[in-house]
């Protein structure tokens, strides 16, 4: 048996990935991340080696890549599957003649059966697409003739230009499958939106949809903030606030 690919992942994650690859004839060897397990993994791989790092973007990925840079040889390949910005550890690998491929990876449960999304480069399509769907979702209730909003959105996902896996997931969530207790409006972002906006600024490219979507996610974390409370107060009591300001100016 020839090992063709090494996997490095946190804890029990990516075991389904390893199983799927094996089912399709690609023999893999995977280890939860630890310094000693990396050495064992590298020793077991034939040269030139290929190691797929499935750690979260940021310090975890950088730590693994730093360790691999001391274990791998020139000509070996590291695939960064952590949705990094494309430069995570590139400098230290390049100094050792080790190749780097940045390719984000989605390892959701259902993808064990339908296949995994591989996202080379900045993948901010999702960041910009979701708000577009939701804006239409908020607009539909304004028409009294439309009684079943999820049904309309389900129709979009069947044989129309708008159909997508992302829309299917959104329809599922909006069809009564959100837990009102455990689901909050706080929206995280995996990084692709921010990196895409950074790239757009660097290269002078207009990206208004992705930018607006990114800032909307930031705004979701500021509900009931002091600043928004102040804006609400100004909007709800304009006459009273103008009177207060006039009184203060008169006393100066």
Secondary structure as UniProt FT lines:
FT   STRAND          5..9
FT   TURN            11..14
FT   HELIX           15..23
FT   TURN            24..25
FT   STRAND          28..32
FT   HELIX           35..44
FT   STRAND          50..54
FT   TURN            57..58
FT   HELIX           59..71
FT   TURN            74..75
FT   STRAND          77..80
FT   TURN            88..89
FT   HELIX           90..95
FT   TURN            96..97
FT   STRAND          99..106
FT   TURN            109..110
FT   HELIX           111..114
FT   STRAND          117..120
FT   HELIX           125..140
FT   TURN            141..142
FT   TURN            144..145
FT   HELIX           149..156
FT   TURN            161..162
FT   HELIX           165..174
FT   TURN            175..176
FT   TURN            180..182
FT   HELIX           192..203
FT   HELIX           208..219
FT   HELIX           220..222
FT   TURN            223..224
FT   HELIX           226..236
FT   HELIX           238..251
//
